Amino acid sequence: MSSTLDYEKEVKLQTQTRKATVEFINIVNDLWYNKSIELVMFRNPLIDKRASEILNLIEYSREFVNKPITIQDALNIAKAIQQVDLPSSKLDIGKLAYECYLHPEGCEDKVTFIKRKLKNATEAKNITPKDVVLYGFGRIGRLLARELMSKMGKGSQLRLRAIVTRGEITQTVLDKRASLLSVDSVHRDFLGTVQTDIENKALIINGTTVFMISANNPEDIDYTKFGIKDALIIDNTGAFRDDVALARHLKSKGASKVLITAPAKGVPNIVHGVNHKQNDPDKVDVFSAASCTTNAITPVLKVLEDNFGIKKGHLETIHAYTNDQNLVDNMHSKYRRGRAAALNMVITETGAGSAVAKAIPILAGKLTSNAIRVPVPNGSLAILNLQLRRPVTKDVINAILKQNALEGDLVEQIKYSIDNELVSSDIIGSTAPSIFDSKATITDGDSVILYIWYDNEYGYSHQVMRLAKHIAKVRRFTYY
């Protein structure tokens, strides 16, 4: 009989939890669409999430910080945020809940607690929205389009205004572009609407017009004809890879800044969170977001260099195959990349080891690197084999990386995984460019081997967006 009563209590508790979760989701959406206040849970997005996804994030938060955080905790803090006058901002409700448990005496009145924690928000400057043009519409371009439109809110930050491709813009072409944006074999359906407007040669994404512009040369485009001015051009074609070629974008009317989604010569190569503050957007017009692998390993390497010092090391990246490879064996400029991508592990080169030095100069000449392309369409793994300047243990390494994933300058970049069975498909859709696998760490004196997972498409795209916001000076007040 007692077991039956316990079961009934469990059912009642589950119902209460689900109701609280739905109420929490409503507040998350209300804050976002009405006040441009975005709530996240230890950097994990909460907008457009189902109840089960929210509860899974609550469970992760509880294990991550070893505190009994509940959905009711998150709900109470969200309600308090609603009652405080705040500017456009991005707030980590997981960290706020964690801090409540650290200092419960100061968290009894949630509104007072929020006002105290977010007191600096009143100093936030007004943001002038920035027009954005995607030059190219491949894998990264489409993900950027999805995220720019999904995170548009009231349009107070980045505004996607146009997409540039080659070839005539016909109804058939528009239909195909719309279809590729709407569905994706890796990242699944776009949680929005996409229609075509052949009269204006545009895609209507979530009810907003995005012009499709055909051009062979960037300097031939007059963006002002489309009502676009002072635009940030995000070049994801891979066709222009140095300062001279990229400067051609600045010759087009209506363009003011350029960001390339690949390593480039003669321009600042930036890993956001590590070296983005070293280049003033008021003084620099062309930026590179480096590579996905460089963005994955650099945050972790910075933590290790700052805390232990790195003598030397080797990076081996186990990378998903890319569009550069062949579907079946055929001619290619590189010998092994000509072999069928989905059937073979393919040894190739990567410049990520040397590229790290552009963000962390002290590591110049200390890292070698290589890559193996493997038969998965997305999701990669970097293995760092390093010799440090002093002996360490697994617990010490893990503790320092966990601390940096929880607070500091790299909280958006490093996600600390506590999963015992983490595999590549699990990290698809992660917004962090670097997912540290704490269970896989190996140490032997001053030698360490670390495993860093990364979604080489989605995680990297979010790094591009972070850098874009820095360049465009539309970064909101954040509390992480």
C-alpha positions as CSV (number, residue, x, y, z in Angstrom):
1,M,0.0,0.0,0.0
2,S,2.8,2.4,0.8
3,S,4.4,1.8,-2.6
4,T,1.1,2.8,-4.2
5,L,1.0,6.0,-2.2
6,D,4.6,6.7,-3.1
7,Y,3.8,6.2,-6.8
8,E,0.9,8.6,-6.6
9,K,3.2,11.2,-5.0
10,E,5.6,10.7,-7.8
11,V,2.9,11.2,-10.4
12,K,1.8,14.4,-8.7
13,L,5.3,15.7,-8.4
14,Q,5.9,15.0,-12.1
15,T,2.8,16.9,-13.0
16,Q,3.9,19.9,-10.9
17,T,7.4,19.8,-12.5
18,R,5.9,19.8,-16.0
19,K,3.6,22.7,-15.2
20,A,6.5,24.7,-13.7
21,T,8.6,23.9,-16.9
22,V,5.9,25.1,-19.2
23,E,5.5,28.3,-17.1
24,F,9.3,28.8,-17.3
25,I,9.3,28.3,-21.1
26,N,6.6,31.0,-21.4
27,I,8.6,33.5,-19.4
28,V,11.8,32.7,-21.4
29,N,9.9,33.5,-24.6
30,D,8.2,36.6,-23.1
31,L,11.5,38.0,-22.0
32,W,13.1,37.4,-25.3
33,Y,10.4,38.7,-27.7
34,N,9.2,41.5,-25.6
35,K,12.3,42.8,-23.8
36,S,15.3,41.3,-25.8
37,I,16.4,39.5,-22.7
38,E,17.8,36.1,-23.5
39,L,18.0,33.5,-20.8
40,V,20.5,30.6,-21.1
41,M,21.4,27.6,-18.8
42,F,25.1,27.4,-18.4
43,R,25.5,28.8,-21.9
44,N,22.9,26.4,-23.3
45,P,20.1,28.1,-25.3
46,L,16.6,28.0,-23.8
47,I,14.6,29.6,-26.6
48,D,12.5,27.2,-28.7
49,K,13.2,24.3,-26.3
50,R,10.7,21.6,-25.3
51,A,9.9,20.8,-21.7
52,S,12.0,17.6,-21.8
53,E,15.0,19.5,-23.2
54,I,14.7,22.1,-20.4
55,L,14.5,19.4,-17.7
56,N,17.6,17.7,-19.2
57,L,19.5,20.9,-18.9
58,I,18.4,21.2,-15.3
59,E,19.8,17.7,-14.7
60,Y,23.1,18.7,-16.4
61,S,23.3,21.8,-14.3
62,R,22.7,19.9,-11.1
63,E,25.5,17.5,-11.9
64,F,27.8,20.2,-13.3
65,V,27.9,22.3,-10.1
66,N,27.0,19.7,-7.5
67,K,24.0,21.7,-6.3
68,P,20.4,20.5,-6.1
69,I,19.1,23.0,-8.7
70,T,15.5,22.5,-9.7
71,I,13.1,23.8,-12.3
72,Q,11.4,25.7,-9.5
73,D,14.7,27.5,-8.7
74,A,15.0,28.5,-12.4
75,L,11.3,29.6,-12.5
76,N,11.6,31.7,-9.4
77,I,14.6,33.6,-10.7
78,A,13.0,34.0,-14.1
79,K,10.0,35.6,-12.4
80,A,12.3,38.0,-10.5
81,I,14.0,39.0,-13.7
82,Q,10.6,39.9,-15.2
83,Q,10.1,42.4,-12.3
84,V,13.4,44.2,-12.8
85,D,13.9,46.9,-15.4
86,L,16.8,45.6,-17.5
87,P,18.3,46.5,-21.0
88,S,18.7,44.0,-23.8
89,S,20.9,41.3,-22.2
90,K,21.9,37.7,-22.1
91,L,21.7,36.1,-18.6
92,D,22.8,32.7,-17.4
93,I,20.0,31.6,-15.2
94,G,22.0,28.4,-14.3
95,K,24.8,30.5,-12.8
96,L,22.3,32.7,-10.9
97,A,20.7,29.6,-9.4
98,Y,24.1,28.2,-8.5
99,E,25.0,31.5,-6.8
100,C,21.7,31.3,-4.8
101,Y,22.9,28.0,-3.4
102,L,26.3,29.3,-2.6
103,H,24.9,32.3,-0.6
104,P,21.3,31.3,0.4
105,E,21.1,34.1,3.0
106,G,21.3,36.7,0.2
107,C,18.8,35.0,-2.1
108,E,15.6,34.8,0.0
109,D,14.2,37.9,-1.8
110,K,14.8,37.0,-5.5
111,V,14.1,40.4,-6.8
112,T,16.6,42.0,-4.5
113,F,19.1,39.3,-5.4
114,I,18.7,39.9,-9.1
115,K,19.0,43.7,-8.7
116,R,22.3,43.2,-6.8
117,K,23.7,40.7,-9.2
118,L,22.8,42.7,-12.3
119,K,23.5,46.2,-11.0
120,N,26.0,46.8,-13.8
121,A,23.3,46.2,-16.4
122,T,22.2,49.8,-15.9
123,E,25.5,50.9,-17.4
124,A,24.9,49.1,-20.7
125,K,25.1,51.3,-23.7
126,N,22.3,51.6,-26.3
127,I,23.0,49.3,-29.3
128,T,22.7,50.3,-32.9
129,P,21.6,47.3,-35.0
130,K,24.0,46.1,-37.7
131,D,23.0,45.0,-41.2
132,V,24.6,41.7,-42.2
133,V,25.2,40.2,-45.6
134,L,26.2,36.5,-46.1
135,Y,28.5,36.2,-49.0
136,G,28.1,32.5,-49.9
137,F,25.4,30.1,-48.8
138,G,27.1,26.8,-48.1
139,R,27.2,24.7,-44.9
140,I,28.3,27.5,-42.6
141,G,26.3,30.2,-44.5
142,R,23.1,28.3,-44.0
143,L,23.7,27.7,-40.4
144,L,24.5,31.4,-39.9
145,A,21.3,32.3,-41.6
146,R,19.3,29.9,-39.4
147,E,20.8,31.3,-36.2
148,L,20.7,34.9,-37.2
149,M,17.0,34.7,-38.0
150,S,16.2,32.5,-35.0
151,K,18.0,34.8,-32.6
152,M,16.8,38.0,-34.2
153,G,14.2,38.8,-31.5
154,K,13.3,42.5,-31.8
155,G,16.1,43.0,-34.3
156,S,18.3,45.0,-31.9
157,Q,21.6,43.3,-32.8
158,L,22.5,41.6,-36.1
159,R,20.0,41.9,-39.0
160,L,20.4,39.5,-41.9
161,R,19.5,41.6,-45.0
162,A,20.9,39.7,-48.0
163,I,22.7,36.6,-49.2
164,V,25.1,36.7,-52.2
165,T,25.5,33.7,-54.5
166,R,26.6,33.2,-58.1
167,G,24.2,32.4,-61.0
168,E,20.8,33.7,-62.1
169,I,18.2,34.0,-59.4
170,T,15.2,32.0,-60.8
171,Q,12.1,30.5,-59.1
172,T,13.8,27.1,-59.2
173,V,17.0,28.4,-57.7
174,L,15.0,30.2,-54.9
175,D,13.0,27.0,-54.2
176,K,16.2,25.0,-53.9
177,R,17.8,27.6,-51.6
178,A,14.7,27.7,-49.5
179,S,14.6,23.9,-49.2
180,L,18.3,23.6,-48.2
181,L,17.7,26.2,-45.5
182,S,14.5,24.5,-44.3
183,V,15.8,21.0,-43.9
184,D,19.3,19.6,-43.1
185,S,20.4,16.0,-42.9
186,V,22.7,16.8,-39.9
187,H,21.0,19.6,-38.1
188,R,17.4,18.6,-38.9
189,D,14.5,21.0,-39.6
190,F,14.8,24.7,-39.3
191,L,12.4,25.9,-36.5
192,G,11.0,28.6,-38.6
193,T,9.3,29.4,-41.9
194,V,11.0,30.0,-45.3
195,Q,9.1,31.2,-48.4
196,T,10.2,32.6,-51.7
197,D,9.5,35.9,-53.4
198,I,10.6,35.8,-57.0
199,E,9.4,39.4,-57.7
200,N,11.9,40.8,-55.2
201,K,14.3,37.9,-55.7
202,A,14.3,37.2,-52.0
203,L,13.7,34.6,-49.3
204,I,11.1,35.4,-46.7
205,I,12.5,33.9,-43.5
206,N,10.2,34.1,-40.4
207,G,8.3,36.8,-42.2
208,T,11.4,38.9,-42.9
209,T,12.7,39.7,-46.4
210,V,16.3,38.6,-47.1
211,F,17.4,39.5,-50.6
212,M,19.2,37.0,-52.8
213,I,21.9,38.8,-54.8
214,S,23.7,37.3,-57.8
215,A,27.3,38.5,-58.3
216,N,30.6,37.2,-59.6
217,N,32.7,39.9,-58.0
218,P,32.2,41.6,-54.6
219,E,33.1,45.1,-55.8
220,D,30.3,45.0,-58.4
221,I,27.5,45.0,-55.8
222,D,25.6,48.1,-54.7
223,Y,24.0,47.1,-51.4
224,T,22.4,50.5,-50.9
225,K,20.0,49.6,-53.7
226,F,18.5,47.1,-51.3
227,G,18.3,49.5,-48.4
228,I,21.4,48.1,-46.9
229,K,24.1,50.3,-45.4
230,D,27.2,50.1,-43.3
231,A,26.9,46.3,-43.5
232,L,29.1,43.6,-42.1
233,I,29.9,41.1,-44.9
234,I,30.4,37.6,-43.6
235,D,32.3,35.8,-46.4
236,N,31.9,32.0,-46.1
237,T,32.9,31.1,-49.7
238,G,36.5,30.3,-49.0
239,A,37.4,32.0,-52.3
240,F,39.1,35.0,-50.8
241,R,41.8,34.1,-48.3
242,D,44.1,37.2,-47.9
243,D,43.9,40.9,-47.0
244,V,44.0,42.0,-50.7
245,A,41.3,39.7,-51.9
246,L,39.0,40.3,-48.9
247,A,39.4,44.1,-49.2
248,R,37.5,43.8,-52.5
249,H,34.3,43.6,-50.4
250,L,35.0,47.1,-49.0
251,K,34.8,48.5,-52.5
252,S,31.1,47.6,-52.8
253,K,28.6,50.3,-51.8
254,G,27.0,49.8,-48.4
255,A,29.7,47.6,-46.9
256,S,31.9,48.7,-44.0
257,K,33.4,45.5,-42.4
258,V,34.4,42.0,-43.5
259,L,34.5,38.7,-41.6
260,I,35.8,35.6,-43.2
261,T,34.8,32.1,-41.8
262,A,38.2,30.6,-42.5
263,P,41.9,31.3,-41.7
264,A,43.3,34.2,-43.7
265,K,46.6,35.9,-44.4
266,G,47.4,39.5,-43.6
267,V,44.3,40.0,-41.4
268,P,43.7,39.3,-37.6
269,N,42.8,35.7,-37.0
270,I,40.5,35.7,-34.0
271,V,39.4,33.0,-31.6
272,H,36.6,34.8,-29.8
273,G,37.1,34.7,-26.0
274,V,40.9,34.4,-26.4
275,N,42.2,37.4,-28.5
276,H,39.2,39.3,-29.8
277,K,39.9,42.3,-27.6
278,Q,43.3,42.8,-29.1
279,N,41.8,44.3,-32.3
280,D,39.6,47.4,-32.2
281,P,36.7,47.2,-34.7
282,D,37.0,51.0,-35.0
283,K,40.5,50.6,-36.4
284,V,40.3,47.2,-38.2
285,D,38.0,46.5,-41.1
286,V,38.8,42.9,-42.0
287,F,38.8,39.9,-39.6
288,S,39.2,36.2,-39.8
289,A,37.3,33.8,-37.5
290,A,40.2,31.2,-38.0
291,S,39.2,27.5,-38.4
292,C,36.8,25.3,-36.5
293,T,39.7,23.2,-35.1
294,T,41.6,26.3,-34.0
295,N,38.5,27.5,-32.2
296,A,38.2,24.1,-30.5
297,I,41.7,23.8,-29.1
298,T,42.8,27.4,-28.4
299,P,40.6,28.0,-25.4
300,V,41.8,24.8,-23.7
301,L,45.4,25.5,-24.6
302,K,45.1,29.0,-23.1
303,V,43.9,27.6,-19.8
304,L,46.8,25.2,-19.7
305,E,49.4,27.7,-20.7
306,D,48.1,30.3,-18.2
307,N,48.1,27.7,-15.3
308,F,50.9,25.2,-16.0
309,G,52.9,26.4,-19.0
310,I,53.3,24.2,-22.2
311,K,56.7,23.0,-23.3
312,K,55.6,21.3,-26.5
313,G,52.8,19.1,-27.9
314,H,51.1,17.5,-30.8
315,L,47.5,17.9,-32.0
316,E,45.7,15.1,-33.9
317,T,42.2,16.1,-35.1
318,I,39.8,13.3,-36.0
319,H,37.6,15.4,-38.3
320,A,34.3,14.8,-40.1
321,Y,34.6,14.7,-43.8
322,T,33.8,17.9,-45.7
323,N,32.6,19.1,-49.1
324,D,36.2,19.4,-50.2
325,Q,36.5,15.6,-50.4
326,N,35.1,13.3,-53.1
327,L,32.0,11.3,-52.7
328,V,33.6,8.5,-54.7
329,D,37.2,8.0,-55.7
330,N,38.1,10.6,-58.2
331,M,40.8,13.2,-59.1
332,H,41.7,15.7,-56.5
333,S,44.5,18.2,-55.9
334,K,45.5,16.3,-52.8
335,Y,46.2,12.6,-53.2
336,R,44.3,11.0,-50.3
337,R,41.4,13.5,-50.4
338,G,40.5,12.0,-53.7
339,R,39.4,8.8,-52.1
340,A,35.7,8.2,-51.1
341,A,35.0,10.3,-48.0
342,A,32.3,8.2,-46.5
343,L,34.2,4.9,-46.9
344,N,37.7,5.8,-45.7
345,M,39.7,7.3,-42.9
346,V,41.9,9.8,-44.7
347,I,45.1,11.3,-43.4
348,T,45.5,15.0,-44.3
349,E,47.1,18.1,-42.9
350,T,45.8,20.8,-40.7
351,G,47.3,24.2,-39.9
352,A,45.6,24.5,-36.6
353,G,48.7,23.7,-34.6
354,S,50.6,26.7,-36.0
355,A,47.4,28.8,-36.2
356,V,47.0,28.7,-32.4
357,A,50.1,31.0,-32.2
358,K,48.2,33.8,-33.8
359,A,45.9,33.9,-30.8
360,I,48.5,32.8,-28.2
361,P,51.9,34.0,-29.5
362,I,53.9,32.2,-26.7
363,L,53.0,28.9,-28.3
364,A,54.7,29.7,-31.6
365,G,56.7,26.7,-32.8
366,K,55.6,24.5,-29.9
367,L,52.8,22.5,-31.5
368,T,52.8,20.0,-34.4
369,S,49.5,18.9,-35.9
370,N,47.9,16.5,-38.3
371,A,44.4,15.5,-39.2
372,I,42.4,12.4,-40.0
373,R,39.1,12.8,-41.9
374,V,36.7,10.1,-40.9
375,P,33.3,8.8,-42.3
376,V,30.9,11.0,-40.2
377,P,29.3,14.1,-41.8
378,N,29.7,16.3,-38.7
379,G,31.2,16.2,-35.2
380,S,35.0,16.1,-34.7
381,L,37.5,15.3,-32.0
382,A,40.9,17.0,-31.2
383,I,43.4,15.0,-29.2
384,L,46.0,17.1,-27.4
385,N,49.2,15.3,-26.4
386,L,51.2,17.9,-24.4
387,Q,54.2,18.2,-22.2
388,L,53.6,20.8,-19.4
389,R,56.2,22.7,-17.4
390,R,55.3,20.9,-14.2
391,P,53.7,17.6,-13.2
392,V,49.9,17.5,-12.8
393,T,47.2,15.0,-12.0
394,K,43.9,14.2,-13.8
395,D,41.9,15.8,-10.9
396,V,44.0,19.0,-11.1
397,I,43.6,19.3,-14.9
398,N,39.9,18.6,-14.7
399,A,39.3,21.0,-11.9
400,I,41.0,24.0,-13.6
401,L,39.1,23.4,-16.8
402,K,35.8,23.0,-15.0
403,Q,36.4,26.3,-13.2
404,N,37.0,28.0,-16.6
405,A,33.9,26.5,-18.0
406,L,31.9,27.9,-15.0
407,E,33.3,31.4,-14.8
408,G,35.8,33.8,-16.5
409,D,36.4,34.8,-20.0
410,L,36.0,31.4,-21.6
411,V,32.6,30.3,-20.4
412,E,31.1,30.5,-23.8
413,Q,34.0,28.6,-25.4
414,I,34.5,25.7,-23.1
415,K,31.8,23.2,-22.2
416,Y,32.8,20.7,-19.5
417,S,31.4,17.3,-20.2
418,I,30.6,14.9,-17.4
419,D,29.1,12.2,-19.6
420,N,30.5,8.7,-19.2
421,E,29.5,7.7,-22.7
422,L,30.1,10.8,-24.8
423,V,30.3,10.0,-28.6
424,S,30.4,12.3,-31.6
425,S,26.7,12.4,-32.3
426,D,26.1,13.6,-28.8
427,I,27.8,16.9,-29.4
428,I,25.9,17.8,-32.5
429,G,24.1,21.2,-31.9
430,S,26.5,22.4,-29.1
431,T,27.0,26.1,-29.2
432,A,30.4,25.8,-27.5
433,P,33.3,25.4,-29.9
434,S,35.3,23.3,-27.4
435,I,33.7,20.4,-25.4
436,F,36.2,19.1,-22.9
437,D,35.7,15.3,-22.2
438,S,36.6,15.2,-18.5
439,K,36.2,11.4,-18.3
440,A,38.9,10.8,-21.0
441,T,41.8,12.9,-19.4
442,I,45.1,11.0,-19.1
443,T,48.1,12.3,-17.1
444,D,51.6,10.9,-16.4
445,G,53.8,13.4,-14.6
446,D,54.1,16.4,-16.8
447,S,52.6,14.7,-19.8
448,V,48.8,15.0,-20.5
449,I,46.5,13.8,-23.1
450,L,43.2,15.7,-23.5
451,Y,40.2,14.9,-25.7
452,I,38.3,17.9,-27.1
453,W,35.1,17.4,-29.0
454,Y,33.6,20.0,-31.3
455,D,30.7,20.4,-33.7
456,N,32.8,21.7,-36.6
457,E,29.7,23.3,-38.1
458,Y,27.3,24.5,-35.4
459,G,29.8,25.3,-32.6
460,Y,32.0,27.1,-35.1
461,S,29.1,29.1,-36.5
462,H,28.4,30.4,-33.0
463,Q,32.0,31.5,-32.6
464,V,31.5,33.4,-35.9
465,M,28.4,35.1,-34.6
466,R,30.2,36.0,-31.3
467,L,33.0,37.6,-33.3
468,A,30.4,39.3,-35.6
469,K,28.7,40.9,-32.7
470,H,32.1,42.2,-31.4
471,I,33.0,43.6,-34.8
472,A,29.5,45.2,-35.2
473,K,29.6,46.5,-31.6
474,V,26.2,45.0,-30.8
475,R,27.3,42.9,-27.9
476,R,24.6,43.0,-25.1
477,F,25.1,43.1,-21.4
478,T,25.9,39.6,-20.3
479,Y,25.9,37.8,-17.0
480,Y,27.7,34.4,-17.0
